[in-house]
Amino acid sequence: MSSVSRPAAAPASPALAALAARLGDERLLRPARHGAMLAMAVYVAGLAAGIVPLAVDAHAYWAADPLRPYHPVVLGDFDAYFYSPAFAQALWPLTRLPWPLFAAAWTILLGVALRVAAGRWFGLVVVVPLVAIDLAMGNIHVLIGLAVAAGFRWPATWAFVLLTKVTPGVGLLWFAVRREWRRLAIALGATAAVVVVSAVIRPAAWTEWIALVSGPTAGGNAIPVPLWVRVPAAAVLVAWGARTDRPWTVVVAAWLALPALWWNGAAVLVGLVPLLDRPPRSPGPPAPGPARSAAERPRA
């Protein structure tokens, strides 16, 4: 079971529920989890030994100078760094490691994040091709998905989204549409606090970052739909989801609003698992509690 708390999710159709019940049998899921963990351990060992030449996206995080991380780049350039100064500064202690050890440690972090997000489904989710590719590349899409899912309970996790990929922050419209002003304030306040601390270290880096991300970053998308089309569509999706109590729309919108829409970006969708998963309950009478009105029940 995933450890990320979730709001009410829509009930599955009978056919999907039956399929989930068959796939969700612990006799399948437990060995799948154990096998996936063993495979990841072997992969991490290969990274640490320098015999697996992957984690190419993570190399940009390792190579970024936390004080001067920006230089003229375009999307697709090797070691192109586009995230905020705060991200580079936060990783600075880890980047003191030699590259193979950094790649191994970073992949462990991504694996733990995926384990938390996917919960009991980890062994099956990790072999989904686009998720496996994203892990091998070392991008942060899994972390984005986990941050979005966790943000329903801990809104401060949105700071990670806003200070890295930025545009998936359109998901914060969920709080605005539902007038959950306190949660919105926590998300924005946590982001502002990180910015202030980071700016104390080197204010000019923030000016450089804003100039970089607001300028042309040619390089294209694997899925050729421009950002100016995708972000408004994501906003509409979140607004609809907020009005109809469909939290999964926020995760989908975060994926849709990625600044560069590559195929492995679909790994963001691992954030759907803790929102939609309904682990089987032990047999027994239902726990007593107040009945919910039809308006309070989650909708499909």
C-alpha positions in Angstrom: 0.0 0.0 0.0 1.3 3.4 -0.8 2.3 5.6 2.0 1.2 8.8 0.3 -2.2 10.0 1.6 -4.8 10.7 -1.0 -8.1 12.4 -1.3 -11.1 10.4 -2.3 -10.8 8.9 -5.7 -13.4 7.8 -8.2 -14.6 4.2 -8.0 -13.4 1.9 -10.7 -15.8 0.2 -13.2 -16.7 -3.4 -12.3 -14.4 -4.7 -15.2 -11.5 -2.6 -14.1 -12.1 -3.5 -10.4 -12.0 -7.2 -11.4 -8.8 -6.7 -13.3 -7.2 -4.8 -10.5 -8.2 -7.5 -8.1 -6.5 -10.2 -10.2 -3.4 -8.1 -10.6 -3.5 -6.9 -7.0 -3.1 -10.4 -5.7 -0.2 -10.3 -3.2 1.0 -13.7 -4.5 1.9 -11.8 -7.7 2.8 -8.4 -6.3 5.2 -9.5 -3.5 7.6 -11.5 -5.7 7.4 -8.7 -8.3 8.4 -6.1 -5.8 11.3 -8.3 -4.5 12.4 -9.0 -8.0 12.3 -5.3 -9.0 14.3 -4.3 -5.9 16.9 -6.9 -6.7 17.1 -5.7 -10.3 17.5 -2.1 -9.2 20.2 -3.1 -6.7 22.2 -4.8 -9.6 21.6 -1.7 -11.8 22.8 0.7 -9.0 25.9 -1.5 -8.4 26.7 -1.2 -12.1 26.3 2.6 -12.0 28.6 2.8 -9.0 31.2 0.6 -10.6 31.1 2.8 -13.8 30.1 -0.1 -16.1 26.6 1.1 -16.9 26.9 4.4 -18.9 23.4 5.7 -18.3 21.7 8.4 -16.1 22.5 11.0 -18.8 20.0 13.5 -17.5 21.3 13.2 -14.0 24.8 14.2 -15.3 23.5 17.7 -15.9 22.6 17.9 -12.2 26.0 16.6 -11.1 27.9 19.0 -13.5 25.9 22.1 -12.6 28.0 24.7 -10.6 25.7 25.6 -7.7 26.9 29.2 -7.9 27.0 29.6 -11.7 24.9 26.9 -13.1 23.7 28.7 -16.3 25.3 29.1 -19.7 23.9 29.4 -23.2 22.1 26.0 -23.9 19.1 24.7 -25.8 16.9 21.7 -25.0 18.7 18.5 -25.9 22.2 19.7 -25.2 24.3 17.5 -23.1 24.5 18.8 -19.5 21.9 21.5 -20.3 20.6 22.7 -16.9 17.3 24.5 -16.7 16.1 24.1 -13.1 16.3 26.8 -10.4 19.4 27.7 -8.5 17.8 26.2 -5.4 17.9 22.7 -6.9 21.6 22.9 -7.8 22.4 24.3 -4.4 20.4 21.6 -2.6 22.3 18.9 -4.6 25.7 20.5 -4.0 26.8 18.1 -1.1 25.8 15.1 -3.3 27.7 16.4 -6.3 30.9 16.3 -4.3 30.9 12.5 -5.1 32.6 11.1 -8.2 30.1 10.8 -11.1 29.5 7.0 -10.8 28.7 7.3 -7.1 26.5 10.3 -7.7 24.6 8.4 -10.4 24.1 5.4 -8.1 23.0 7.6 -5.1 20.6 9.6 -7.4 19.1 6.4 -8.8 18.5 5.1 -5.3 16.7 8.3 -4.5 14.5 7.9 -7.6 13.9 4.2 -6.7 12.8 5.1 -3.2 10.4 7.8 -4.6 8.9 5.3 -7.0 8.5 2.8 -4.3 6.6 5.3 -2.2 4.4 6.4 -5.1 3.7 3.0 -6.5 3.3 1.2 -3.2 2.3 -2.4 -3.5 2.4 -2.0 -7.3 6.1 -1.1 -7.4 7.1 -4.4 -9.0 4.8 -3.9 -12.0 5.2 -0.1 -12.4 9.0 -0.2 -12.5 8.9 -2.4 -15.6 6.5 -0.1 -17.5 8.9 0.9 -20.4 8.6 4.7 -20.1 9.1 4.5 -16.3 12.1 2.2 -16.6 13.6 4.5 -19.3 13.1 7.6 -17.1 14.8 5.9 -14.2 17.7 4.9 -16.4 18.0 8.4 -17.7 17.9 9.9 -14.1 15.3 12.6 -14.8 13.1 13.9 -12.1 9.7 13.0 -13.5 9.0 10.4 -10.8 9.8 12.9 -8.2 7.4 15.4 -9.8 4.6 12.8 -9.8 5.2 12.0 -6.2 5.3 15.7 -5.2 2.0 16.3 -6.9 0.3 13.4 -5.3 1.7 14.2 -1.9 0.7 17.9 -2.3 -2.9 17.1 -1.5 -1.9 16.4 2.1 1.4 18.3 2.2 1.1 21.4 -0.1 4.7 22.4 0.6 5.8 19.6 -1.8 4.6 21.9 -4.7 7.8 23.9 -4.1 9.8 21.2 -5.7 7.6 21.3 -8.8 7.7 25.1 -9.1 11.4 25.3 -8.6 12.3 22.6 -11.2 9.9 22.1 -14.1 7.8 25.2 -13.2 4.9 24.9 -15.6 3.3 21.7 -14.0 2.6 24.2 -11.2 -0.6 24.8 -13.1 -2.0 22.1 -10.8 -2.2 24.6 -8.0 -5.4 25.8 -9.6 -6.9 22.9 -7.7 -6.6 24.8 -4.5 -7.8 28.1 -6.0 -10.9 26.6 -7.7 -11.8 24.8 -4.5 -11.0 27.9 -2.4 -8.6 26.0 -0.3 -6.6 29.2 0.4 -4.6 27.9 3.3 -3.2 25.0 1.3 -2.4 27.4 -1.6 -0.7 29.8 0.8 1.4 26.9 2.2 2.5 25.8 -1.3 3.4 29.4 -2.4 4.9 30.3 1.0 7.2 27.2 1.0 8.4 28.1 -2.5 9.0 31.7 -1.5 11.0 30.6 1.6 13.3 28.4 -0.5 13.8 31.2 -3.0 14.8 33.7 -0.2 17.3 31.3 1.3 18.7 30.4 -2.1 18.9 34.1 -3.2 21.0 34.9 -0.1 23.6 32.5 -1.5 23.8 34.1 -4.9 21.0 36.6 -6.0 22.4 36.9 -9.5 21.7 33.3 -10.2 18.0 33.9 -10.0 18.1 36.7 -12.5 20.1 34.4 -14.9 17.6 31.6 -14.4 14.6 33.8 -15.1 16.3 35.1 -18.3 17.1 31.5 -19.4 13.6 30.0 -18.9 11.8 33.0 -20.3 13.9 33.1 -23.5 13.9 30.7 -26.4 14.9 27.2 -25.6 14.7 25.5 -29.0 15.0 21.8 -29.1 11.5 20.7 -29.6 9.3 18.0 -28.0 9.0 14.4 -28.8 5.2 15.0 -28.8 4.8 18.1 -31.0 2.2 20.1 -29.1 3.5 23.6 -28.1 3.5 24.6 -24.5 1.1 27.5 -25.1 -1.5 25.0 -26.1 -0.8 22.4 -23.4 -0.7 24.7 -20.4 -4.2 26.2 -21.0 -5.6 22.7 -21.7 -4.0 21.5 -18.4 -5.6 24.5 -16.6 -9.0 23.6 -17.9 -8.5 20.0 -16.9 -7.5 20.9 -13.3 -10.5 23.3 -13.0 -12.9 20.6 -14.1 -11.3 18.1 -11.8 -11.5 20.5 -8.9 -15.2 21.2 -9.4 -16.0 17.5 -9.8 -13.7 16.0 -7.2 -11.3 14.2 -9.5 -7.8 14.6 -8.0 -6.3 12.4 -10.7 -6.7 15.3 -13.1 -4.0 17.3 -11.3 -1.4 14.6 -12.1 -2.4 14.3 -15.7 -2.3 18.1 -16.0 1.2 18.2 -14.5 2.3 15.7 -17.2 0.5 17.7 -19.9 2.1 21.0 -18.8 5.7 19.7 -18.7 7.9 22.3 -20.4 9.3 19.7 -22.8 7.0 16.8 -23.5 9.3 13.8 -24.1 7.9 10.3 -24.0 9.7 9.4 -20.7 7.9 12.4 -19.2 4.9 10.1 -18.8 6.7 8.8 -15.7 5.0 11.8 -13.9 1.8 9.6 -14.1 3.1 7.4 -11.4 1.5 10.0 -9.2 -1.8 8.5 -10.2 -1.2 5.3 -8.3 -1.5 6.6 -4.8 -4.6 8.6 -5.8 -6.4 5.7 -7.5 -5.2 2.6 -5.7 -7.7 0.8 -3.5 -5.9 -2.1 -1.8 -8.2 -5.0 -0.9 -9.7 -4.9 2.5 -9.8 -7.7 5.0 -13.1 -9.5 5.3 -15.4 -8.3 8.0 -18.2 -5.9 8.8 -17.7 -2.3 7.7 -16.5 0.2 10.3 -19.3 2.3 11.8 -19.4 5.9 10.6 -21.7 8.6 9.4 -23.3 8.0 6.0 -22.2 10.3 3.3 -24.6 12.2 1.1 -24.5 11.7 -2.7 -22.9 15.1 -3.0 -20.0 14.0 -0.7 -19.3 10.8 -2.6 -16.4 10.8 -5.1 -17.5 10.8 -8.7 -16.3 8.7 -11.6 
